[in-house]
Amino acid sequence: MYWVPPERQNADEVSSDQLALVNKPWGVYLGAWASNVDTVTSDGEIEIDWTGGIRGQLTDTGIGWDLGAIYYHFPGDDLDPEKDYVEAKLGLSYKFQGIALEPAASVTVYYSPDFYFETGDAVYTDASLGLTLPYGIGLGLHFGYQDVDEVDIADLDVDGDANESYVDWRIGLSKEILGLMLDVSYWDAGDEESLCGGPGSQNCRGSIVGTISKRF
């Protein structure tokens, strides 16, 4: 199995502001995300995530919806089993009005019929909460749960049981400065050694991730 890093969330970020620009209850989005990779399970050096879908709001309810797909591509990797895979996703969101800290909550479910490393059906559930703090600072909280259908013998833990699931979480702060959105987040995941590549592997180590983005 394979821990999907924070890129799953980054790959499909499309702001509600972008939808408002089209002045319609729904809109289409396309995007791409890329990074270098260095793992023992791949001889490729790049990961490219392609995403697309439709997103909008149920009229007069304040409930947002998102229906899309993500293709995780590892160019240059010819090792078996296959690393590339596709996920479909369905998300719902709601922003509470007139409440302190303006909480915005969302739940998104991702499904892959053949997950990374050809491990069969996989379902990932993402629950997120955003709060608006004083001075325009945003606080983001995330909890994710991944369940995978099949595991290889290499994924057996020390007691001989197959690790078919794991959790990951995030806490982050963000603020817009001079038109740029700055974000610093701490990401971490379950520390099962077998899931993360065996003893000594750092695939699931906690990480501090900083991003700078600009909306056009």
Summary of the structure (lengths in Angstrom):
residues: 216
radius of gyration: 18.2
end to end distance: 37.4
largest distance: 56.3
contacts: 608
relative contact order: 0.14
helix: 9%
strand: 51%
